[in-house]
Amino acid sequence: MTKADLVAKISEKSGMEKGDVQDVVEKFMEEVKTSLEGGDNVYLRGFGSFIIKTRAEKTGRNISKNTTIKIPAHNIPAFKPAKVFVEGVKTNVDVK
């Protein structure tokens, strides 16, 4: 599902105009991004959490030059689904 598909579905189910739904979806994503960039996690009960994960420093390999490189510690955004969300996917989606 793309963002356009999501907007169309929400518009259809809510009766709102697609342009208004598009604005809300864009603002939601913008706020999640702004919060994470500011160091704050976003918790949505029953859905999941947008969190910041810290990756430790590690040693990597540049295979083409046959050298080792240090990858510094860094933070990455991550999504952790709620238990209800995980159970819904487990029970409703067939294994491929």
N, CA, C and O atoms as CSV, one atom per row, in Angstrom:
chain,resi,resn,atom,element,x,y,z
A,1,MET,N,N,0.848,-1.174,0.000
A,1,MET,CA,C,0.000,0.000,0.000
A,1,MET,C,C,0.895,1.239,0.000
A,1,MET,O,O,1.826,1.348,0.798
A,2,THR,N,N,0.604,2.149,-0.888
A,2,THR,CA,C,1.352,3.401,-0.968
A,2,THR,C,C,0.635,4.472,-0.161
A,2,THR,O,O,-0.484,4.268,0.310
A,3,LYS,N,N,1.295,5.619,-0.008
A,3,LYS,CA,C,0.671,6.727,0.710
A,3,LYS,C,C,-0.615,7.161,0.011
A,3,LYS,O,O,-1.601,7.478,0.676
A,4,ALA,N,N,-0.616,7.180,-1.321
A,4,ALA,CA,C,-1.810,7.552,-2.083
A,4,ALA,C,C,-2.941,6.557,-1.833
A,4,ALA,O,O,-4.099,6.953,-1.703
A,5,ASP,N,N,-2.605,5.254,-1.765
A,5,ASP,CA,C,-3.619,4.239,-1.459
A,5,ASP,C,C,-4.188,4.444,-0.065
A,5,ASP,O,O,-5.397,4.333,0.139
A,6,LEU,N,N,-3.327,4.742,0.888
A,6,LEU,CA,C,-3.756,4.982,2.264
A,6,LEU,C,C,-4.689,6.181,2.337
A,6,LEU,O,O,-5.728,6.127,2.994
A,7,VAL,N,N,-4.316,7.259,1.664
A,7,VAL,CA,C,-5.152,8.470,1.643
A,7,VAL,C,C,-6.509,8.160,1.027
A,7,VAL,O,O,-7.537,8.595,1.545
A,8,ALA,N,N,-6.523,7.420,-0.065
A,8,ALA,CA,C,-7.781,7.077,-0.730
A,8,ALA,C,C,-8.674,6.235,0.183
A,8,ALA,O,O,-9.880,6.471,0.261
A,9,LYS,N,N,-8.085,5.251,0.876
A,9,LYS,CA,C,-8.849,4.387,1.789
A,9,LYS,C,C,-9.453,5.186,2.937
A,9,LYS,O,O,-10.634,5.039,3.251
A,10,ILE,N,N,-8.642,6.030,3.557
A,10,ILE,CA,C,-9.120,6.835,4.683
A,10,ILE,C,C,-10.203,7.792,4.213
A,10,ILE,O,O,-11.209,7.974,4.897
A,11,SER,N,N,-10.009,8.399,3.061
A,11,SER,CA,C,-10.993,9.318,2.498
A,11,SER,C,C,-12.319,8.608,2.261
A,11,SER,O,O,-13.385,9.137,2.573
A,12,GLU,N,N,-12.238,7.418,1.711
A,12,GLU,CA,C,-13.431,6.624,1.416
A,12,GLU,C,C,-14.175,6.234,2.697
A,12,GLU,O,O,-15.400,6.324,2.765
A,13,LYS,N,N,-13.421,5.803,3.702
A,13,LYS,CA,C,-14.041,5.335,4.942
A,13,LYS,C,C,-14.550,6.465,5.831
A,13,LYS,O,O,-15.530,6.293,6.557
A,14,SER,N,N,-13.885,7.625,5.776
A,14,SER,CA,C,-14.267,8.724,6.665
A,14,SER,C,C,-15.202,9.728,6.014
A,14,SER,O,O,-15.882,10.485,6.707
A,15,GLY,N,N,-15.242,9.741,4.683
A,15,GLY,CA,C,-16.064,10.728,3.991
A,15,GLY,C,C,-15.381,12.078,3.851
A,15,GLY,O,O,-15.991,13.034,3.373
A,16,MET,N,N,-14.133,12.167,4.259
A,16,MET,CA,C,-13.378,13.416,4.135
A,16,MET,C,C,-12.827,13.534,2.715
A,16,MET,O,O,-12.671,12.542,2.003
A,17,GLU,N,N,-12.540,14.758,2.329
A,17,GLU,CA,C,-11.927,15.008,1.024
A,17,GLU,C,C,-10.502,14.456,1.016
A,17,GLU,O,O,-9.816,14.487,2.038
A,18,LYS,N,N,-10.062,13.954,-0.133
A,18,LYS,CA,C,-8.713,13.390,-0.254
A,18,LYS,C,C,-7.640,14.414,0.099
A,18,LYS,O,O,-6.638,14.074,0.729
A,19,GLY,N,N,-7.846,15.665,-0.304
A,19,GLY,CA,C,-6.860,16.714,-0.002
A,19,GLY,C,C,-6.701,16.926,1.492
A,19,GLY,O,O,-5.587,17.124,1.978
A,20,ASP,N,N,-7.819,16.887,2.232
A,20,ASP,CA,C,-7.757,17.056,3.684
A,20,ASP,C,C,-7.055,15.872,4.337
A,20,ASP,O,O,-6.233,16.050,5.236
A,21,VAL,N,N,-7.380,14.665,3.881
A,21,VAL,CA,C,-6.740,13.464,4.412
A,21,VAL,C,C,-5.247,13.499,4.106
A,21,VAL,O,O,-4.429,13.158,4.961
A,22,GLN,N,N,-4.891,13.908,2.897
A,22,GLN,CA,C,-3.481,14.023,2.505
A,22,GLN,C,C,-2.744,14.948,3.464
A,22,GLN,O,O,-1.641,14.629,3.908
A,23,ASP,N,N,-3.344,16.095,3.789
A,23,ASP,CA,C,-2.729,17.041,4.715
A,23,ASP,C,C,-2.527,16.416,6.096
A,23,ASP,O,O,-1.474,16.590,6.708
A,24,VAL,N,N,-3.528,15.692,6.584
A,24,VAL,CA,C,-3.433,15.067,7.903
A,24,VAL,C,C,-2.333,14.007,7.918
A,24,VAL,O,O,-1.543,13.948,8.860
A,25,VAL,N,N,-2.278,13.175,6.887
A,25,VAL,CA,C,-1.257,12.131,6.816
A,25,VAL,C,C,0.133,12.765,6.751
A,25,VAL,O,O,1.055,12.312,7.429
A,26,GLU,N,N,0.282,13.793,5.953
A,26,GLU,CA,C,1.578,14.487,5.835
A,26,GLU,C,C,1.984,15.091,7.177
A,26,GLU,O,O,3.139,14.966,7.584
A,27,LYS,N,N,1.052,15.742,7.869
A,27,LYS,CA,C,1.352,16.362,9.164
A,27,LYS,C,C,1.698,15.309,10.201
A,27,LYS,O,O,2.591,15.520,11.022
A,28,PHE,N,N,0.996,14.166,10.174
A,28,PHE,CA,C,1.301,13.074,11.097
A,28,PHE,C,C,2.738,12.611,10.904
A,28,PHE,O,O,3.498,12.502,11.866
A,29,MET,N,N,3.106,12.340,9.660
A,29,MET,CA,C,4.461,11.867,9.377
A,29,MET,C,C,5.501,12.919,9.755
A,29,MET,O,O,6.568,12.589,10.273
A,30,GLU,N,N,5.185,14.177,9.496
A,30,GLU,CA,C,6.092,15.270,9.829
A,30,GLU,C,C,6.311,15.354,11.346
A,30,GLU,O,O,7.436,15.558,11.802
A,31,GLU,N,N,5.237,15.198,12.118
A,31,GLU,CA,C,5.345,15.267,13.576
A,31,GLU,C,C,6.120,14.090,14.145
A,31,GLU,O,O,6.906,14.267,15.076
A,32,VAL,N,N,5.916,12.890,13.607
A,32,VAL,CA,C,6.670,11.727,14.051
A,32,VAL,C,C,8.149,11.955,13.769
A,32,VAL,O,O,8.996,11.714,14.629
A,33,LYS,N,N,8.456,12.419,12.562
A,33,LYS,CA,C,9.849,12.674,12.180
A,33,LYS,C,C,10.476,13.751,13.070
A,33,LYS,O,O,11.606,13.591,13.531
A,34,THR,N,N,9.757,14.834,13.310
A,34,THR,CA,C,10.260,15.930,14.139
A,34,THR,C,C,10.516,15.457,15.567
A,34,THR,O,O,11.531,15.803,16.171
A,35,SER,N,N,9.586,14.661,16.102
A,35,SER,CA,C,9.752,14.146,17.464
A,35,SER,C,C,10.987,13.259,17.575
A,35,SER,O,O,11.771,13.396,18.514
A,36,LEU,N,N,11.158,12.354,16.622
A,36,LEU,CA,C,12.322,11.462,16.658
A,36,LEU,C,C,13.620,12.238,16.475
A,36,LEU,O,O,14.613,11.956,17.146
A,37,GLU,N,N,13.616,13.209,15.573
A,37,GLU,CA,C,14.816,14.023,15.369
A,37,GLU,C,C,15.147,14.838,16.613
A,37,GLU,O,O,16.306,15.178,16.847
A,38,GLY,N,N,14.113,15.155,17.423
A,38,GLY,CA,C,14.321,15.882,18.674
A,38,GLY,C,C,14.675,14.980,19.836
A,38,GLY,O,O,14.874,15.460,20.952
A,39,GLY,N,N,14.759,13.670,19.594
A,39,GLY,CA,C,15.138,12.737,20.640
A,39,GLY,C,C,13.969,12.145,21.413
A,39,GLY,O,O,14.184,11.443,22.401
A,40,ASP,N,N,12.731,12.412,20.988
A,40,ASP,CA,C,11.548,11.907,21.681
A,40,ASP,C,C,10.931,10.744,20.918
A,40,ASP,O,O,10.791,10.802,19.697
A,41,ASN,N,N,10.561,9.681,21.641
A,41,ASN,CA,C,9.845,8.569,21.046
A,41,ASN,C,C,8.367,8.923,20.916
A,41,ASN,O,O,7.875,9.806,21.619
A,42,VAL,N,N,7.658,8.236,20.018
A,42,VAL,CA,C,6.220,8.459,19.815
A,42,VAL,C,C,5.506,7.142,20.122
A,42,VAL,O,O,5.784,6.117,19.498
A,43,TYR,N,N,4.572,7.178,21.098
A,43,TYR,CA,C,3.854,5.987,21.523
A,43,TYR,C,C,2.389,6.094,21.109
A,43,TYR,O,O,1.701,7.045,21.481
A,44,LEU,N,N,1.915,5.114,20.337
A,44,LEU,CA,C,0.526,5.071,19.896
A,44,LEU,C,C,-0.090,3.778,20.428
A,44,LEU,O,O,0.113,2.704,19.861
A,45,ARG,N,N,-0.843,3.890,21.523
A,45,ARG,CA,C,-1.407,2.722,22.196
A,45,ARG,C,C,-2.243,1.883,21.238
A,45,ARG,O,O,-3.087,2.411,20.515
A,46,GLY,N,N,-2.006,0.587,21.236
A,46,GLY,CA,C,-2.734,-0.338,20.382
A,46,GLY,C,C,-2.188,-0.433,18.966
A,46,GLY,O,O,-2.619,-1.289,18.194
A,47,PHE,N,N,-1.249,0.430,18.617
A,47,PHE,CA,C,-0.654,0.416,17.282
A,47,PHE,C,C,0.822,0.078,17.355
A,47,PHE,O,O,1.274,-0.899,16.759
A,48,GLY,N,N,1.578,0.898,18.095
A,48,GLY,CA,C,3.003,0.656,18.231
A,48,GLY,C,C,3.745,1.918,18.608
A,48,GLY,O,O,3.144,2.954,18.890
A,49,SER,N,N,5.053,1.814,18.610
A,49,SER,CA,C,5.905,2.933,19.009
A,49,SER,C,C,6.962,3.205,17.946
A,49,SER,O,O,7.581,2.287,17.408
A,50,PHE,N,N,7.149,4.480,17.660
A,50,PHE,CA,C,8.257,4.932,16.827
A,50,PHE,C,C,9.351,5.310,17.814
A,50,PHE,O,O,9.197,6.251,18.592
A,51,ILE,N,N,10.455,4.575,17.781
A,51,ILE,CA,C,11.488,4.756,18.791
A,51,ILE,C,C,12.843,5.012,18.143
A,51,ILE,O,O,13.041,4.806,16.946
A,52,ILE,N,N,13.767,5.472,18.984
A,52,ILE,CA,C,15.138,5.699,18.547
A,52,ILE,C,C,15.971,4.545,19.106
A,52,ILE,O,O,15.977,4.308,20.314
A,53,LYS,N,N,16.670,3.835,18.230
A,53,LYS,CA,C,17.557,2.750,18.654
A,53,LYS,C,C,18.994,3.219,18.476
A,53,LYS,O,O,19.336,3.880,17.495
A,54,THR,N,N,19.817,2.865,19.439
A,54,THR,CA,C,21.231,3.216,19.375
A,54,THR,C,C,22.017,1.994,18.917
A,54,THR,O,O,21.901,0.912,19.492
A,55,ARG,N,N,22.798,2.181,17.901
A,55,ARG,CA,C,23.677,1.134,17.392
A,55,ARG,C,C,25.079,1.390,17.933
A,55,ARG,O,O,25.596,2.503,17.833
A,56,ALA,N,N,25.683,0.370,18.497
A,56,ALA,CA,C,27.032,0.494,19.055
A,56,ALA,C,C,28.064,0.583,17.930
A,56,ALA,O,O,27.805,0.199,16.789
A,57,GLU,N,N,29.231,1.097,18.284
A,57,GLU,CA,C,30.332,1.145,17.316
A,57,GLU,C,C,30.729,-0.283,16.960
A,57,GLU,O,O,30.727,-1.170,17.813
A,58,LYS,N,N,31.064,-0.493,15.706
A,58,LYS,CA,C,31.494,-1.832,15.296
A,58,LYS,C,C,32.525,-1.726,14.185
A,58,LYS,O,O,32.714,-0.670,13.582
A,59,THR,N,N,33.186,-2.850,13.931
A,59,THR,CA,C,34.184,-2.928,12.875
A,59,THR,C,C,33.544,-3.593,11.665
A,59,THR,O,O,32.915,-4.645,11.782
A,60,GLY,N,N,33.709,-2.970,10.507
A,60,GLY,CA,C,33.186,-3.522,9.265
A,60,GLY,C,C,34.313,-3.775,8.291
A,60,GLY,O,O,35.467,-3.445,8.561
A,61,ARG,N,N,33.978,-4.360,7.162
A,61,ARG,CA,C,34.996,-4.670,6.162
A,61,ARG,C,C,34.618,-4.045,4.828
A,61,ARG,O,O,33.465,-4.112,4.402
A,62,ASN,N,N,35.596,-3.442,4.178
A,62,ASN,CA,C,35.453,-2.976,2.815
A,62,ASN,C,C,36.060,-4.081,1.944
A,62,ASN,O,O,37.278,-4.161,1.781
A,63,ILE,N,N,35.200,-4.919,1.397
A,63,ILE,CA,C,35.662,-6.106,0.678
A,63,ILE,C,C,36.455,-5.735,-0.575
A,63,ILE,O,O,37.443,-6.395,-0.897
A,64,SER,N,N,36.038,-4.699,-1.276
A,64,SER,CA,C,36.717,-4.349,-2.524
A,64,SER,C,C,38.158,-3.878,-2.287
A,64,SER,O,O,39.030,-4.117,-3.122
A,65,LYS,N,N,38.411,-3.213,-1.157
A,65,LYS,CA,C,39.771,-2.744,-0.854
A,65,LYS,C,C,40.469,-3.637,0.159
A,65,LYS,O,O,41.640,-3.422,0.471
A,66,ASN,N,N,39.762,-4.638,0.677
A,66,ASN,CA,C,40.289,-5.573,1.657
A,66,ASN,C,C,40.847,-4.840,2.890
A,66,ASN,O,O,41.964,-5.102,3.337
A,67,THR,N,N,40.038,-3.919,3.421
A,67,THR,CA,C,40.427,-3.161,4.611
A,67,THR,C,C,39.303,-3.222,5.640
A,67,THR,O,O,38.151,-3.517,5.321
A,68,THR,N,N,39.676,-2.935,6.879
A,68,THR,CA,C,38.656,-2.837,7.924
A,68,THR,C,C,38.350,-1.369,8.162
A,68,THR,O,O,39.224,-0.509,8.045
A,69,ILE,N,N,37.116,-1.099,8.492
A,69,ILE,CA,C,36.693,0.267,8.789
A,69,ILE,C,C,35.920,0.258,10.100
A,69,ILE,O,O,35.294,-0.739,10.459
A,70,LYS,N,N,35.971,1.373,10.804
A,70,LYS,CA,C,35.198,1.515,12.027
A,70,LYS,C,C,33.892,2.221,11.679
A,70,LYS,O,O,33.884,3.289,11.067
A,71,ILE,N,N,32.802,1.604,12.081
A,71,ILE,CA,C,31.490,2.224,11.909
A,71,ILE,C,C,31.130,2.822,13.259
A,71,ILE,O,O,30.944,2.087,14.228
A,72,PRO,N,N,31.029,4.156,13.340
A,72,PRO,CA,C,30.797,4.791,14.636
A,72,PRO,C,C,29.399,4.476,15.195
A,72,PRO,O,O,28.489,4.104,14.456
A,73,ALA,N,N,29.257,4.633,16.498
A,73,ALA,CA,C,27.949,4.465,17.128
A,73,ALA,C,C,26.995,5.514,16.547
A,73,ALA,O,O,27.392,6.650,16.285
A,74,HIS,N,N,25.745,5.122,16.353
A,74,HIS,CA,C,24.776,6.048,15.782
A,74,HIS,C,C,23.360,5.638,16.177
A,74,HIS,O,O,23.126,4.512,16.617
A,75,ASN,N,N,22.434,6.553,16.017
A,75,ASN,CA,C,21.028,6.299,16.308
A,75,ASN,C,C,20.266,6.102,15.008
A,75,ASN,O,O,20.580,6.717,13.989
A,76,ILE,N,N,19.245,5.225,15.057
A,76,ILE,CA,C,18.384,5.021,13.898
A,76,ILE,C,C,16.933,4.996,14.361
A,76,ILE,O,O,16.648,4.569,15.480
A,77,PRO,N,N,16.011,5.451,13.512
A,77,PRO,CA,C,14.595,5.342,13.867
A,77,PRO,C,C,14.130,3.901,13.662
A,77,PRO,O,O,14.617,3.199,12.776
A,78,ALA,N,N,13.185,3.477,14.489
A,78,ALA,CA,C,12.643,2.121,14.371
A,78,ALA,C,C,11.176,2.145,14.767
A,78,ALA,O,O,10.716,3.061,15.448
A,79,PHE,N,N,10.446,1.120,14.328
A,79,PHE,CA,C,9.051,0.968,14.709
A,79,PHE,C,C,8.899,-0.345,15.449
A,79,PHE,O,O,9.347,-1.390,14.978
A,80,LYS,N,N,8.267,-0.287,16.608
A,80,LYS,CA,C,7.998,-1.489,17.391
A,80,LYS,C,C,6.482,-1.634,17.497
A,80,LYS,O,O,5.832,-0.846,18.183
A,81,PRO,N,N,5.912,-2.638,16.820
A,81,PRO,CA,C,4.452,-2.789,16.842
A,81,PRO,C,C,3.955,-3.250,18.204
A,81,PRO,O,O,4.661,-3.939,18.940
A,82,ALA,N,N,2.714,-2.853,18.528
A,82,ALA,CA,C,2.072,-3.272,19.771
A,82,ALA,C,C,1.729,-4.755,19.686
A,82,ALA,O,O,1.593,-5.302,18.592
A,83,LYS,N,N,1.589,-5.407,20.843
A,83,LYS,CA,C,1.284,-6.836,20.879
A,83,LYS,C,C,-0.014,-7.144,20.140
A,83,LYS,O,O,-0.103,-8.151,19.438
A,84,VAL,N,N,-1.018,-6.286,20.294
A,84,VAL,CA,C,-2.299,-6.483,19.612
A,84,VAL,C,C,-2.108,-6.456,18.098
A,84,VAL,O,O,-2.723,-7.242,17.378
A,85,PHE,N,N,-1.267,-5.564,17.623
A,85,PHE,CA,C,-0.964,-5.426,16.207
A,85,PHE,C,C,-0.273,-6.697,15.695
A,85,PHE,O,O,-0.638,-7.235,14.650
A,86,VAL,N,N,0.721,-7.164,16.441
A,86,VAL,CA,C,1.476,-8.360,16.050
A,86,VAL,C,C,0.543,-9.571,15.998
A,86,VAL,O,O,0.587,-10.346,15.043
A,87,GLU,N,N,-0.287,-9.734,17.006
A,87,GLU,CA,C,-1.208,-10.875,17.045
A,87,GLU,C,C,-2.193,-10.824,15.880
A,87,GLU,O,O,-2.522,-11.862,15.306
A,88,GLY,N,N,-2.667,-9.629,15.523
A,88,GLY,CA,C,-3.587,-9.490,14.396
A,88,GLY,C,C,-2.952,-9.924,13.092
A,88,GLY,O,O,-3.596,-10.579,12.272
A,89,VAL,N,N,-1.701,-9.568,12.893
A,89,VAL,CA,C,-0.996,-9.961,11.675
A,89,VAL,C,C,-0.742,-11.464,11.687
A,89,VAL,O,O,-0.894,-12.131,10.664
A,90,LYS,N,N,-0.354,-11.997,12.846
A,90,LYS,CA,C,-0.095,-13.440,12.933
A,90,LYS,C,C,-1.328,-14.271,12.591
A,90,LYS,O,O,-1.225,-15.292,11.910
A,91,THR,N,N,-2.484,-13.837,13.059
A,91,THR,CA,C,-3.691,-14.645,12.875
A,91,THR,C,C,-4.399,-14.368,11.552
A,91,THR,O,O,-5.143,-15.225,11.077
A,92,ASN,N,N,-4.194,-13.207,10.944
A,92,ASN,CA,C,-4.966,-12.849,9.749
A,92,ASN,C,C,-4.203,-12.926,8.429
A,92,ASN,O,O,-4.816,-12.887,7.363
A,93,VAL,N,N,-2.885,-13.032,8.485
A,93,VAL,CA,C,-2.091,-13.054,7.250
A,93,VAL,C,C,-1.506,-14.445,7.061
A,93,VAL,O,O,-0.836,-14.973,7.948
A,94,ASP,N,N,-1.765,-15.031,5.901
A,94,ASP,CA,C,-1.239,-16.351,5.589
A,94,ASP,C,C,0.262,-16.303,5.351
A,94,ASP,O,O,0.782,-15.332,4.800
A,95,VAL,N,N,0.943,-17.337,5.762
A,95,VAL,CA,C,2.380,-17.454,5.533
A,95,VAL,C,C,2.604,-17.755,4.057
A,95,VAL,O,O,1.943,-18.623,3.487
A,96,LYS,N,N,3.535,-17.038,3.443
A,96,LYS,CA,C,3.795,-17.231,2.005
A,96,LYS,C,C,4.799,-18.311,1.777
A,96,LYS,O,O,5.138,-18.608,0.631
